[in-house]
Amino acid sequence: MIFSRLILSLFLIVGLSAASHANPKKFKGMGWYKTDFTKHAIPFNEILSGGPPKDGIPSIDNPVFVTADKSANVGDMEPVIRVEINGEVRAYPLQVLTWHEIVNDTVGGVPVAVTYCPLCNSAIVFERTVDGVVLDFGTTGLLRNSDLVMYDRQTESWWQQFIGKGIVGVQTGKKLKMIPSRVEAFGMFKADHPTAKVLIPNNPSRRSYGRNPYIQYDSRSAPYPLYQGSLPDDINPMARVVVIKNDGDATAVSLALLRNRGMIEVGDLVLRWKKGQNSALDASKIREGRDVGNVTAMRKGSGGETPVVHDITFAFVVHAFFPKVKIMM
């Protein structure tokens, strides 16, 4: 088991001690010999150790699937990341992503990385092709603003998951293309696509799939001490926020406001909320998590509504990466 409450506490201590000593020499001693540390977009002291070593949280590189109607281990209200590309639809349950954080896959002929950072509740899908080269992603074991720092195995450059941007190494400044996806209840996915593929663990006994190692994390008044930045003063830092990112800027709406209204329009954006999805970060069993609901984010156009890239994260994450953005509440 990678995580437990005891080990997580040790991760916090390790991460905090690394904050004041983070520098290229230290990172090289952690196994990052190929990374070009002369190129970086952020101060090294912003990067903390989350505890696990490089690839200590193993990405899934050879994903295994069953059809939705044959999936017996995912509850109907459990959250899955729904991805649709070129007519092919797949689901990636958070009960699996919680323990692996990255799936390298190909959907509809497009190489993708399906990612989830539990500490930010951030589920984002990226194209893996950069400058004509298909990259394979793994976990560094490092965090910045409590967010997953990924790396590509081709150049061992580091990438910030929440913004999809290279922050250290030869890929510094490059951006990964985000693909519209959404987190929805598995029962909804199965009803719409009973024969679509659903990710299952390669080795079901390897982890406690279906359990949440971050019990009541989203009921805290603040993130774990691994987050060292400032906190917003006008909203609970752990409040869920719907974020639509726009080339360095963002539109942000609190989930509480959307839940109360049911639908919100912001310019050409249309956000909708529907009950019936477990929080993956509440109860010890994900299928017993409280109902946080389902969100869709669409953009109105002459041809109707089309899905837009969005994320449902915490207010402290929005504050960290988009400090000038005002969250609608």
Backbone bond lengths (Angstrom), bond angles and torsions (degrees), N, CA, C in turn:
res aa  C-N    CA-C-N  psi(-1)  N-CA   C-N-CA  omega(-1)  CA-C   N-CA-C  phi
1 M - - - 1.471 - - 1.521 109.94 -
2 I 1.343 116.16 129.16 1.464 119.40 178.85 1.518 110.11 -77.92
3 F 1.341 115.18 -39.53 1.446 118.10 -173.32 1.523 111.91 -115.69
4 S 1.278 115.95 147.44 1.454 125.84 165.30 1.510 104.63 -158.59
5 R 1.310 117.31 171.09 1.469 118.05 -179.97 1.524 110.67 -63.14
6 L 1.335 117.07 -37.79 1.453 119.25 179.70 1.518 110.74 -66.19
7 I 1.325 116.88 -48.53 1.463 120.07 -178.58 1.514 110.53 -64.63
8 L 1.357 116.65 -39.64 1.456 119.06 178.32 1.520 110.32 -59.74
9 S 1.323 117.98 -38.80 1.468 120.04 177.32 1.522 110.64 -62.28
10 L 1.337 116.73 -39.71 1.461 119.66 177.02 1.518 111.16 -64.62
11 F 1.341 116.93 -36.73 1.457 120.58 177.64 1.528 109.92 -59.49
12 L 1.319 116.16 -40.99 1.460 119.33 -179.01 1.522 110.11 -62.24
13 I 1.336 116.89 -42.04 1.465 120.34 -179.94 1.521 110.61 -65.66
14 V 1.332 116.50 -44.53 1.463 120.49 179.31 1.517 110.55 -61.86
15 G 1.344 115.54 -44.82 1.458 119.48 -178.75 1.508 112.02 -62.13
16 L 1.317 116.97 -42.48 1.456 120.17 -179.17 1.522 111.38 -66.12
17 S 1.340 117.29 -40.13 1.451 119.06 -179.62 1.514 111.15 -68.01
18 A 1.343 117.07 -28.69 1.463 120.43 -179.28 1.519 111.98 -74.42
19 A 1.337 116.99 -19.82 1.461 119.87 -173.96 1.520 112.43 -59.46
20 S 1.334 116.49 -39.73 1.457 119.42 -174.78 1.525 112.83 -89.64
21 H 1.351 116.82 -4.22 1.448 119.19 -176.21 1.524 112.88 -120.05
22 A 1.351 117.28 4.98 1.453 120.36 -175.76 1.518 110.57 -67.80
23 N 1.315 116.47 117.37 1.454 121.89 175.58 1.520 107.21 -156.65
24 P 1.325 117.68 164.36 1.466 120.05 -176.03 1.520 113.87 -55.47
25 K 1.339 117.46 -39.60 1.465 119.72 -178.42 1.529 110.06 -61.97
26 K 1.347 116.10 -41.83 1.460 119.28 179.33 1.526 110.26 -64.86
27 F 1.335 116.77 -42.20 1.454 119.89 -178.99 1.526 111.00 -64.52
28 K 1.324 117.25 -40.04 1.474 119.55 177.57 1.526 110.45 -60.01
29 G 1.333 115.48 -36.04 1.452 119.36 177.55 1.519 113.12 -69.03
30 M 1.341 116.44 -13.93 1.465 121.67 177.13 1.528 111.22 -94.20
31 G 1.336 116.67 7.20 1.461 119.74 174.96 1.513 115.60 106.44
32 W 1.336 117.23 7.43 1.463 120.44 -177.06 1.531 109.68 -97.19
33 Y 1.319 115.35 68.03 1.468 120.27 -176.32 1.524 112.55 -81.83
34 K 1.347 117.41 -27.28 1.468 121.08 -176.88 1.518 112.72 -88.42
35 T 1.324 117.82 -15.96 1.462 121.11 -176.44 1.525 110.55 -70.52
36 D 1.342 115.62 132.49 1.462 121.06 178.24 1.525 109.01 -87.11
37 F 1.328 116.60 96.26 1.462 120.89 -176.00 1.529 112.91 -79.32
38 T 1.328 117.74 -2.67 1.468 118.70 175.01 1.520 110.84 -73.54
39 K 1.316 116.94 -15.16 1.465 121.77 179.45 1.516 108.59 -113.86
40 H 1.317 116.21 117.95 1.463 119.89 177.84 1.525 109.07 -158.27
41 A 1.326 115.41 149.42 1.462 121.85 -176.31 1.517 112.58 -106.34
42 I 1.313 116.94 -4.89 1.468 120.95 -176.59 1.528 109.11 -138.00
43 P 1.342 118.33 157.08 1.473 120.12 175.12 1.527 110.24 -65.29
44 F 1.329 116.75 139.38 1.458 119.89 -177.73 1.520 112.26 -64.53
45 N 1.344 117.48 -25.58 1.464 118.10 -177.71 1.531 112.65 -74.35
46 E 1.331 117.46 -3.47 1.465 120.20 174.42 1.531 111.61 -82.58
47 I 1.329 116.44 -10.83 1.462 121.28 -176.39 1.519 109.42 -99.25
48 L 1.332 116.24 124.41 1.457 122.07 -179.62 1.520 110.77 -114.51
49 S 1.308 116.16 153.39 1.455 120.17 170.28 1.523 109.28 -76.48
50 G 1.309 116.14 130.21 1.458 119.98 175.33 1.516 111.94 -85.75
51 G 1.331 117.35 -5.78 1.451 121.11 -179.78 1.517 112.82 119.28
52 P 1.358 118.57 -61.45 1.462 119.26 -179.97 1.526 111.30 -66.85
53 P 1.332 117.40 150.79 1.457 120.13 175.74 1.523 110.84 -77.77
54 K 1.303 116.27 -179.38 1.463 122.85 172.78 1.536 109.36 -49.87
55 D 1.336 115.63 125.24 1.473 123.40 -178.76 1.525 112.80 62.70
56 G 1.350 117.56 13.66 1.459 120.14 175.56 1.515 111.19 -63.78
57 I 1.324 117.30 -30.78 1.465 122.88 167.12 1.526 104.58 -98.53
58 P 1.316 118.68 103.61 1.461 120.85 -169.44 1.528 112.99 -77.08
59 S 1.313 116.10 126.38 1.457 119.70 172.98 1.528 109.19 -67.67
60 I 1.320 116.17 160.63 1.460 121.42 174.87 1.525 107.34 -99.00
61 D 1.325 115.89 115.24 1.459 120.88 -175.05 1.525 112.73 -107.20
62 N 1.305 116.90 -16.12 1.467 121.86 176.94 1.526 108.06 -129.69
63 P 1.339 116.73 72.81 1.463 119.83 -172.17 1.531 112.87 -64.34
64 V 1.332 113.75 145.92 1.459 122.92 178.83 1.525 108.04 -116.47
65 F 1.326 116.85 141.02 1.456 121.09 -174.84 1.524 111.31 -132.69
66 V 1.325 114.52 156.93 1.458 122.75 163.82 1.530 106.51 -128.16
67 T 1.311 117.29 166.67 1.460 119.04 175.81 1.525 109.30 -76.63
68 A 1.322 115.17 153.90 1.469 120.12 -175.17 1.513 111.88 -57.30
69 D 1.322 117.41 -37.71 1.466 119.43 -178.18 1.526 112.66 -73.51
70 K 1.331 117.48 -8.51 1.467 121.03 178.02 1.533 111.75 -107.49
71 S 1.326 116.73 -0.10 1.455 120.27 -178.88 1.522 109.67 -82.73
72 A 1.348 115.48 116.17 1.465 119.57 -174.18 1.514 113.37 -106.62
73 N 1.331 118.10 -8.24 1.464 120.30 -171.55 1.527 114.42 -104.66
74 V 1.321 117.70 0.19 1.457 121.48 -179.79 1.524 108.73 -110.81
75 G 1.337 116.46 122.94 1.458 120.44 179.61 1.514 112.12 -68.16
76 D 1.313 116.94 155.14 1.462 121.22 -175.92 1.522 113.15 -62.50
77 M 1.345 117.03 -28.61 1.463 119.21 179.41 1.528 112.87 -96.68
78 E 1.321 116.82 -0.49 1.468 119.27 -179.66 1.530 110.88 -68.78
79 P 1.344 117.01 144.11 1.464 120.46 -178.32 1.525 112.23 -77.66
80 V 1.323 114.49 137.04 1.461 121.98 171.99 1.527 107.92 -130.39
81 I 1.337 116.20 150.00 1.460 120.39 173.33 1.524 107.37 -87.24
82 R 1.309 115.58 118.04 1.464 121.33 -179.62 1.530 109.02 -94.94
83 V 1.341 115.82 123.97 1.457 121.84 -178.98 1.523 108.34 -123.34
84 E 1.315 116.55 130.96 1.462 121.16 177.41 1.524 109.04 -133.40
85 I 1.351 115.88 120.38 1.459 121.65 -179.61 1.526 108.57 -138.37
86 N 1.308 115.39 127.50 1.471 121.57 177.12 1.528 112.59 50.43
87 G 1.323 115.53 39.45 1.458 120.67 175.75 1.513 115.30 87.08
88 E 1.336 118.92 -6.91 1.462 121.67 177.39 1.522 109.66 -98.96
89 V 1.331 116.10 132.90 1.464 122.23 -177.07 1.526 109.08 -119.74
90 R 1.331 116.23 134.46 1.456 121.20 176.18 1.523 110.02 -137.69
91 A 1.333 115.58 158.87 1.468 121.43 178.35 1.520 109.46 -126.11
92 Y 1.332 114.98 139.07 1.459 122.40 -178.25 1.534 107.48 -125.63
93 P 1.333 117.64 100.10 1.477 120.14 -175.97 1.527 112.26 -64.11
94 L 1.331 115.54 140.11 1.458 119.16 177.00 1.521 111.57 -68.09
95 Q 1.337 117.57 -20.43 1.470 118.83 176.31 1.522 110.89 -64.16
96 V 1.335 118.07 -21.88 1.455 122.25 175.03 1.527 110.32 -93.97
97 L 1.343 116.41 -46.09 1.475 120.18 -177.31 1.528 112.05 -63.05
98 T 1.319 118.39 -29.71 1.465 120.81 178.19 1.520 111.38 -54.53
99 W 1.322 116.96 -33.32 1.464 121.57 -174.65 1.526 113.21 -98.44
100 H 1.332 117.32 -8.19 1.469 120.17 -176.17 1.539 113.06 -128.24
101 E 1.308 116.71 -29.73 1.469 124.59 171.92 1.526 114.93 69.86
102 I 1.329 119.27 -27.38 1.462 121.46 -179.95 1.528 109.41 -138.18
103 V 1.326 116.30 133.92 1.464 122.20 169.69 1.523 107.96 -121.23
104 N 1.318 117.34 119.92 1.464 122.05 172.93 1.526 107.54 -89.11
105 D 1.320 116.52 117.96 1.460 120.25 -172.46 1.525 109.25 -145.34
106 T 1.321 115.99 176.69 1.463 122.77 172.05 1.515 107.30 -131.99
107 V 1.324 116.98 122.87 1.466 122.75 -178.19 1.519 108.29 -124.61
108 G 1.324 116.19 127.18 1.460 119.72 179.89 1.515 112.67 58.33
109 G 1.334 115.83 30.29 1.456 120.65 -179.80 1.514 114.55 82.49
110 V 1.330 118.13 1.57 1.465 122.47 -177.57 1.530 109.97 -107.85
111 P 1.325 118.88 120.62 1.475 120.07 175.06 1.531 110.14 -65.77
112 V 1.333 116.25 127.61 1.460 120.87 -176.15 1.520 110.62 -133.89
113 A 1.327 114.95 158.48 1.463 123.22 168.18 1.517 107.02 -117.00
114 V 1.317 116.72 116.64 1.463 122.12 176.10 1.521 106.29 -95.51
115 T 1.331 117.12 119.44 1.459 120.61 -170.57 1.528 112.06 -125.61
116 Y 1.316 114.92 150.04 1.467 121.08 175.26 1.513 109.11 -146.81
117 C 1.332 116.02 125.46 1.458 122.08 174.71 1.526 108.13 -107.67
118 P 1.335 118.97 106.85 1.465 120.34 -177.92 1.523 113.65 -60.53
119 L 1.335 118.29 -37.89 1.463 120.06 -177.03 1.518 112.60 -67.14
120 C 1.336 117.02 -18.67 1.469 121.40 176.30 1.522 111.91 -114.10
121 N 1.336 116.88 -3.15 1.466 122.33 -174.40 1.533 110.45 51.62
122 S 1.318 115.60 38.70 1.463 121.14 -172.49 1.520 110.08 -106.19
123 A 1.341 116.31 114.33 1.462 122.85 180.00 1.523 108.91 -112.60
124 I 1.334 117.04 111.09 1.462 122.05 -174.34 1.519 109.49 -135.57
125 V 1.329 115.66 140.70 1.460 122.40 177.83 1.525 108.72 -113.14
126 F 1.334 115.65 131.99 1.461 121.38 -178.33 1.528 110.71 -122.52
127 E 1.325 115.59 150.61 1.454 119.30 163.25 1.522 107.86 -72.76
128 R 1.328 116.62 142.18 1.463 120.24 -177.18 1.533 112.85 -94.84
129 T 1.307 117.16 -2.65 1.461 119.97 -178.02 1.523 110.37 -89.74
130 V 1.326 117.16 123.73 1.457 123.29 178.31 1.530 108.10 -129.34
131 D 1.319 116.07 121.88 1.471 121.14 -179.01 1.524 111.59 52.71
132 G 1.332 115.64 40.48 1.451 120.91 176.02 1.513 115.59 81.40
133 V 1.330 117.91 -0.41 1.470 122.27 -179.06 1.529 109.55 -110.99
134 V 1.328 116.17 129.68 1.462 120.31 176.54 1.524 108.95 -81.98
135 L 1.330 115.62 121.81 1.462 121.86 -178.52 1.526 110.51 -98.28
136 D 1.312 115.59 151.64 1.462 122.23 172.55 1.524 107.14 -114.00
137 F 1.316 116.31 133.26 1.460 120.49 -173.16 1.521 112.16 -109.02
138 G 1.332 114.47 145.55 1.448 122.18 174.34 1.516 109.46 -135.56
139 T 1.331 116.18 177.39 1.466 121.29 -179.93 1.526 109.68 -97.22
140 T 1.328 115.92 137.39 1.466 120.66 179.08 1.520 112.05 -82.42
141 G 1.336 117.10 -22.16 1.464 120.40 -169.75 1.513 111.84 82.82
142 L 1.345 115.72 4.95 1.459 122.08 -177.88 1.518 110.25 -109.76
143 L 1.329 114.63 158.71 1.459 121.48 -179.89 1.523 110.13 -133.36
144 R 1.309 115.50 150.82 1.466 121.61 168.24 1.516 107.16 -137.45
145 N 1.310 116.91 124.79 1.466 121.99 -172.97 1.531 111.18 56.18
146 S 1.333 115.88 34.95 1.464 123.75 -178.43 1.526 112.64 68.06
147 D 1.317 117.34 8.51 1.460 121.33 -177.44 1.521 110.89 -101.41
148 L 1.313 114.61 144.71 1.454 123.33 178.49 1.531 112.02 -54.52
149 V 1.331 115.52 128.38 1.460 121.43 169.31 1.524 107.01 -102.37
150 M 1.322 116.64 115.19 1.458 122.39 179.69 1.531 108.97 -92.30
151 Y 1.321 116.47 169.05 1.457 119.88 170.02 1.516 109.24 -140.02
152 D 1.323 117.09 151.93 1.457 119.38 173.36 1.519 109.00 -97.27
153 R 1.302 116.35 139.09 1.463 121.16 -174.50 1.525 112.92 -75.11
154 Q 1.332 116.97 -15.63 1.454 119.32 -179.24 1.527 111.86 -75.04
155 T 1.334 118.27 -41.38 1.468 121.23 -178.40 1.521 112.53 -120.45
156 E 1.343 117.38 -7.54 1.463 123.56 -174.50 1.527 111.61 55.66
157 S 1.321 115.46 33.40 1.465 120.36 169.06 1.521 108.58 -78.94
158 W 1.344 115.88 154.37 1.456 121.52 -178.46 1.527 109.81 -102.60
159 W 1.322 115.36 141.33 1.465 122.63 -176.02 1.516 109.83 -128.22
160 Q 1.337 115.81 136.92 1.466 121.23 176.50 1.517 108.49 -83.96
161 Q 1.334 116.59 119.04 1.460 120.17 -175.10 1.518 112.97 -62.86
162 F 1.323 118.67 -43.06 1.464 120.26 -171.85 1.527 112.80 -64.93
163 I 1.324 117.25 -31.69 1.468 120.19 -178.76 1.525 112.52 -112.90
164 G 1.340 117.28 -4.66 1.452 120.64 176.97 1.515 113.74 63.15
165 K 1.319 116.80 39.23 1.461 120.52 -173.88 1.525 110.75 -125.79
166 G 1.341 115.70 140.03 1.456 120.53 175.28 1.511 110.42 -69.62
167 I 1.347 116.90 129.63 1.470 119.78 -175.54 1.526 112.88 -118.78
168 V 1.346 117.65 -20.32 1.461 121.39 178.29 1.527 108.17 -144.59
169 G 1.343 116.75 137.90 1.454 120.69 176.70 1.518 112.65 103.37
170 V 1.325 116.29 -173.52 1.467 120.72 -174.60 1.526 112.86 -65.69
171 Q 1.334 117.09 -19.17 1.470 120.56 178.58 1.535 112.02 -90.46
172 T 1.310 117.74 8.30 1.468 120.78 179.68 1.527 110.52 -53.66
173 G 1.320 115.08 130.47 1.457 120.72 178.89 1.515 114.07 90.56
174 K 1.336 117.84 -17.36 1.471 120.28 176.94 1.525 109.13 -72.43
175 K 1.328 116.29 153.94 1.459 120.66 179.85 1.519 109.64 -124.28
176 L 1.303 115.25 137.76 1.458 121.26 173.91 1.530 108.78 -85.22
177 K 1.317 116.48 138.49 1.462 119.94 177.52 1.521 109.35 -75.13
178 M 1.331 116.34 124.83 1.456 121.36 176.89 1.528 109.82 -84.07
179 I 1.315 115.71 143.02 1.461 122.29 -178.79 1.525 108.35 -111.77
180 P 1.337 117.89 133.14 1.473 118.86 177.57 1.528 111.26 -55.78
181 S 1.302 115.14 132.24 1.465 122.67 176.49 1.520 106.17 -151.55
182 R 1.308 116.46 175.38 1.463 118.49 173.87 1.512 109.97 -154.01
183 V 1.330 114.59 153.92 1.463 121.39 174.88 1.520 106.86 -95.34
184 E 1.323 115.90 122.78 1.462 119.36 -179.55 1.525 110.28 -140.51
185 A 1.326 115.73 164.95 1.461 120.87 179.31 1.527 109.48 -66.30
186 F 1.336 115.83 139.19 1.452 119.59 -176.89 1.525 112.05 -59.66
187 G 1.326 117.47 -36.21 1.462 120.11 179.39 1.522 111.84 -59.85
188 M 1.323 117.14 -37.54 1.460 121.12 177.55 1.529 110.26 -66.43
189 F 1.339 114.93 -43.66 1.461 118.97 178.81 1.521 110.46 -61.81
190 K 1.316 116.66 -46.98 1.467 121.38 -177.44 1.523 111.63 -62.99
191 A 1.327 117.25 -38.19 1.466 120.20 179.28 1.523 111.12 -64.16
192 D 1.336 116.51 -37.51 1.465 120.61 -179.22 1.526 112.74 -80.66
193 H 1.344 116.20 -32.90 1.470 120.00 -172.67 1.540 110.11 -139.59
194 P 1.324 117.61 70.66 1.473 119.97 -174.76 1.529 114.23 -63.14
195 T 1.331 118.17 -25.65 1.470 119.84 -178.76 1.525 112.44 -105.27
196 A 1.339 117.67 8.24 1.465 120.54 177.77 1.529 110.14 -73.48
197 K 1.326 116.45 159.03 1.462 121.75 -177.11 1.524 111.46 -79.07
198 V 1.342 114.62 138.89 1.459 122.57 176.90 1.523 107.89 -125.27
199 L 1.320 116.82 128.83 1.463 121.67 -179.88 1.524 111.07 -63.66
200 I 1.328 115.62 136.36 1.463 121.54 172.25 1.526 108.51 -126.24
201 P 1.319 119.00 159.16 1.463 120.14 179.27 1.525 111.52 -63.42
202 N 1.331 116.52 141.92 1.462 120.28 173.72 1.521 110.68 -63.70
203 N 1.335 114.94 -36.39 1.463 121.28 178.92 1.527 107.69 -134.82
204 P 1.327 118.22 96.44 1.473 120.91 -173.80 1.520 114.62 -58.33
205 S 1.334 118.03 -23.71 1.463 119.99 -178.46 1.522 112.87 -88.64
206 R 1.334 117.14 -1.10 1.460 120.34 -175.27 1.527 112.46 -73.44
207 R 1.305 117.70 -33.26 1.453 122.80 -178.52 1.530 109.10 -136.70
208 S 1.329 116.14 168.65 1.469 121.14 176.03 1.524 109.25 -87.49
209 Y 1.320 115.02 66.45 1.460 119.95 -177.85 1.528 110.11 -60.08
210 G 1.317 115.66 134.11 1.459 121.12 -176.58 1.512 112.55 100.94
211 R 1.345 116.59 -15.65 1.459 120.73 177.52 1.525 109.61 -99.02
212 N 1.315 114.35 152.47 1.461 122.22 -179.72 1.522 109.07 -107.56
213 P 1.336 119.05 111.92 1.463 120.23 -179.83 1.524 113.61 -77.29
214 Y 1.332 117.04 -4.13 1.470 121.46 -178.44 1.536 108.97 -113.00
215 I 1.325 116.49 58.89 1.464 121.20 -171.99 1.523 110.75 -58.78
216 Q 1.353 114.70 128.04 1.471 124.33 178.83 1.525 112.77 57.89
217 Y 1.304 116.58 24.90 1.471 119.87 177.63 1.522 111.53 -59.43
218 D 1.340 117.14 -41.87 1.459 118.46 -177.27 1.526 113.28 -83.62
219 S 1.318 116.92 10.34 1.473 120.84 171.41 1.522 111.30 -106.94
220 R 1.321 116.85 0.58 1.456 120.66 178.54 1.533 110.61 -70.07
221 S 1.325 115.25 163.49 1.465 120.12 175.95 1.526 111.34 -89.93
222 A 1.329 116.57 -8.55 1.465 121.31 -179.88 1.519 108.19 -159.85
223 P 1.326 118.74 158.78 1.459 120.74 177.50 1.522 111.40 -68.97
224 Y 1.329 116.19 171.28 1.455 120.46 175.28 1.535 109.96 -59.57
225 P 1.337 117.47 157.95 1.470 120.57 -179.60 1.528 114.33 -61.58
226 L 1.331 117.71 -7.95 1.462 119.48 173.40 1.521 111.07 -61.14
227 Y 1.319 117.08 -22.03 1.470 120.58 174.80 1.520 108.35 -87.47
228 Q 1.338 116.51 122.27 1.459 121.87 -175.04 1.524 113.62 -110.68
229 G 1.331 117.47 1.72 1.460 120.62 -176.86 1.519 112.57 -85.28
230 S 1.317 115.72 -179.05 1.462 120.87 176.79 1.522 109.84 -75.81
231 L 1.330 115.60 161.93 1.460 122.07 -178.80 1.526 110.17 -114.03
232 P 1.309 117.73 149.41 1.470 118.97 175.99 1.519 110.02 -65.65
233 D 1.332 116.83 145.49 1.461 120.00 -176.97 1.525 113.02 -104.67
234 D 1.340 117.52 0.97 1.463 119.70 -177.53 1.524 113.26 -115.74
235 I 1.347 116.61 5.37 1.463 120.44 -179.60 1.528 107.28 -155.75
236 N 1.317 117.00 149.31 1.460 121.00 174.97 1.531 108.69 -55.98
237 P 1.316 118.61 124.47 1.471 120.02 -178.19 1.520 113.99 -55.67
238 M 1.352 116.96 -25.11 1.459 120.77 -178.25 1.524 112.61 -98.23
239 A 1.326 117.77 8.91 1.460 120.43 176.02 1.525 109.58 -67.42
240 R 1.319 116.74 138.24 1.456 120.27 177.76 1.529 110.42 -73.35
241 V 1.328 114.40 141.27 1.459 121.24 -177.34 1.523 108.80 -136.13
242 V 1.320 116.75 134.05 1.463 122.01 173.93 1.521 107.51 -86.77
243 V 1.334 116.64 125.95 1.462 121.52 -174.98 1.523 109.95 -123.44
244 I 1.324 115.63 129.00 1.459 122.03 171.16 1.518 106.40 -113.95
245 K 1.343 116.36 116.55 1.462 121.35 -174.28 1.523 110.27 -90.68
246 N 1.347 115.15 136.73 1.458 120.67 -175.82 1.519 110.55 -132.68
247 D 1.331 117.45 79.44 1.459 122.54 172.89 1.533 112.40 47.57
248 G 1.322 115.61 63.26 1.461 120.91 177.76 1.507 114.00 92.20
249 D 1.335 117.52 -12.00 1.457 122.20 177.18 1.529 107.14 -120.64
250 A 1.315 116.71 178.35 1.460 119.52 -179.52 1.518 110.35 -158.07
251 T 1.318 115.55 154.99 1.457 124.01 168.10 1.520 106.43 -110.01
252 A 1.324 116.99 130.74 1.464 120.71 -174.46 1.527 110.52 -133.04
253 V 1.325 115.51 132.03 1.464 122.23 -179.34 1.524 108.18 -131.99
254 S 1.304 117.61 129.63 1.461 119.59 179.52 1.523 109.74 -65.48
255 L 1.326 115.58 141.63 1.456 119.89 179.89 1.526 110.54 -64.86
256 A 1.326 116.99 -33.12 1.469 119.95 179.09 1.524 111.24 -60.57
257 L 1.341 116.24 -42.42 1.463 119.76 178.41 1.520 110.82 -65.33
258 L 1.328 117.04 -43.92 1.461 120.16 179.77 1.518 110.89 -64.65
259 R 1.324 117.22 -40.83 1.464 120.66 178.83 1.528 110.28 -62.05
260 N 1.312 117.86 -41.55 1.469 120.88 -178.83 1.519 112.10 -66.73
261 R 1.319 116.59 -36.27 1.463 120.16 -176.63 1.525 113.26 -91.59
262 G 1.335 116.44 -27.21 1.455 119.63 -178.09 1.518 113.60 86.49
263 M 1.330 116.35 -38.68 1.458 121.26 177.79 1.527 108.98 -149.99
264 I 1.315 116.38 139.44 1.457 122.06 177.77 1.522 108.35 -135.40
265 E 1.336 116.18 134.61 1.457 121.17 174.28 1.524 109.00 -110.94
266 V 1.328 115.79 129.99 1.460 122.40 176.33 1.520 106.78 -127.78
267 G 1.317 116.59 102.13 1.458 119.55 -173.83 1.518 109.49 62.61
268 D 1.323 116.65 -123.75 1.468 119.77 178.98 1.523 112.49 -93.99
269 L 1.341 116.81 7.60 1.461 120.72 178.46 1.526 110.77 -91.21
270 V 1.327 115.71 140.48 1.461 121.78 176.55 1.522 108.31 -126.71
271 L 1.341 116.45 116.80 1.454 122.29 178.77 1.524 109.01 -108.82
272 R 1.329 116.15 136.45 1.459 120.89 179.44 1.523 109.76 -131.11
273 W 1.336 115.89 149.18 1.460 122.63 178.77 1.516 109.13 -126.32
274 K 1.348 115.68 140.34 1.459 121.61 176.92 1.514 107.93 -141.91
275 K 1.314 117.61 136.20 1.457 121.13 -177.16 1.530 111.32 -67.11
276 G 1.368 114.66 163.79 1.454 118.38 170.53 1.505 116.59 111.68
277 Q 1.364 119.02 37.36 1.459 120.79 175.36 1.529 109.34 -140.87
278 N 1.331 115.93 130.54 1.467 120.84 177.88 1.517 111.63 -70.80
279 S 1.317 116.33 143.01 1.458 120.72 165.45 1.518 108.16 -69.49
280 A 1.336 116.31 136.83 1.467 120.74 177.11 1.523 111.73 -85.14
281 L 1.336 116.97 -3.30 1.461 121.24 -172.02 1.527 112.18 -126.88
282 D 1.329 115.81 31.41 1.466 120.87 -176.82 1.531 110.69 -116.36
283 A 1.307 117.76 -87.23 1.467 122.13 -176.87 1.532 111.07 -76.34
284 S 1.336 115.81 165.24 1.465 119.58 179.60 1.526 111.46 -65.57
285 K 1.324 117.54 -30.61 1.459 122.37 172.37 1.525 108.09 -103.86
286 I 1.315 116.69 125.47 1.465 119.75 -175.93 1.519 111.19 -58.25
287 R 1.315 118.36 -38.92 1.461 120.84 -177.62 1.529 112.74 -67.63
288 E 1.341 116.85 -8.51 1.465 120.56 176.74 1.523 112.13 -106.27
289 G 1.315 117.24 5.68 1.456 121.40 179.14 1.516 112.09 -66.70
290 R 1.311 116.28 153.27 1.460 120.25 -178.07 1.537 110.46 -64.49
291 D 1.307 115.40 160.25 1.461 121.55 -176.91 1.531 109.90 -80.42
292 V 1.334 116.74 113.63 1.468 121.07 176.11 1.527 111.51 -104.36
293 G 1.321 116.58 -6.93 1.455 120.24 174.29 1.517 114.28 84.56
294 N 1.337 114.64 172.28 1.456 124.09 -178.81 1.515 110.08 -111.82
295 V 1.315 116.67 140.97 1.457 122.24 -178.52 1.522 109.83 -122.16
296 T 1.312 116.36 137.30 1.460 121.25 167.80 1.526 107.58 -121.29
297 A 1.323 115.73 145.31 1.468 122.14 178.64 1.521 107.71 -128.95
298 M 1.310 115.75 120.23 1.452 121.43 -175.76 1.534 110.57 -128.54
299 R 1.306 115.72 158.18 1.471 121.44 175.01 1.518 108.87 -118.33
300 K 1.335 116.02 128.98 1.463 121.36 179.12 1.522 110.11 -78.92
301 G 1.311 115.17 138.67 1.455 120.73 177.13 1.509 110.09 -149.47
302 S 1.322 116.65 -178.24 1.457 120.54 -177.71 1.522 111.90 -63.58
303 G 1.322 116.68 -25.97 1.464 120.15 -179.98 1.513 113.74 -96.73
304 G 1.318 117.29 10.67 1.458 121.26 -178.21 1.517 111.35 108.25
305 E 1.322 116.73 -158.80 1.461 121.97 -178.10 1.524 111.22 -95.13
306 T 1.320 115.53 138.78 1.462 121.14 176.61 1.523 109.20 -127.60
307 P 1.341 117.56 147.71 1.469 120.15 -179.67 1.526 111.32 -62.87
308 V 1.320 115.64 144.89 1.454 121.43 178.82 1.533 108.87 -121.02
309 V 1.318 115.98 147.51 1.466 120.05 176.85 1.530 108.83 -62.44
310 H 1.322 115.71 127.71 1.460 119.36 178.30 1.523 108.81 -151.45
311 D 1.299 115.42 170.54 1.455 121.73 -179.37 1.520 107.69 -146.36
312 I 1.325 116.70 153.33 1.466 121.37 175.10 1.521 106.43 -119.69
313 T 1.298 115.44 104.41 1.457 121.47 -172.11 1.520 109.28 -125.77
314 F 1.318 116.87 -164.17 1.456 121.61 179.65 1.522 110.34 -103.11
315 A 1.334 115.40 156.22 1.465 120.37 -177.21 1.519 111.86 -60.32
316 F 1.335 118.52 -35.61 1.465 119.39 -178.92 1.525 111.44 -65.38
317 V 1.333 117.01 -29.94 1.467 121.08 179.23 1.526 110.19 -70.59
318 V 1.324 116.09 -44.10 1.464 119.91 175.95 1.521 110.31 -59.02
319 H 1.327 115.30 -44.10 1.468 120.35 -179.55 1.528 110.88 -62.31
320 A 1.334 117.34 -38.02 1.461 121.19 -177.49 1.523 112.33 -70.18
321 F 1.325 116.52 -43.09 1.462 119.64 -173.76 1.532 113.43 -96.27
322 F 1.326 117.01 -23.52 1.465 121.37 178.78 1.531 108.91 -132.94
323 P 1.337 117.80 66.79 1.471 120.73 -171.67 1.528 114.37 -62.64
324 K 1.322 118.04 -21.40 1.465 120.45 -178.77 1.525 113.09 -91.23
325 V 1.323 117.20 -6.71 1.456 120.96 -177.26 1.531 109.72 -80.18
326 K 1.320 115.40 130.22 1.458 121.67 177.71 1.527 108.93 -91.30
327 I 1.322 116.62 123.44 1.462 121.07 179.96 1.530 109.20 -81.38
328 M 1.314 116.34 125.82 1.473 120.38 175.05 1.519 108.71 -69.22
329 M 1.343 116.51 127.23 1.468 120.52 -177.60 1.517 110.39 -132.17
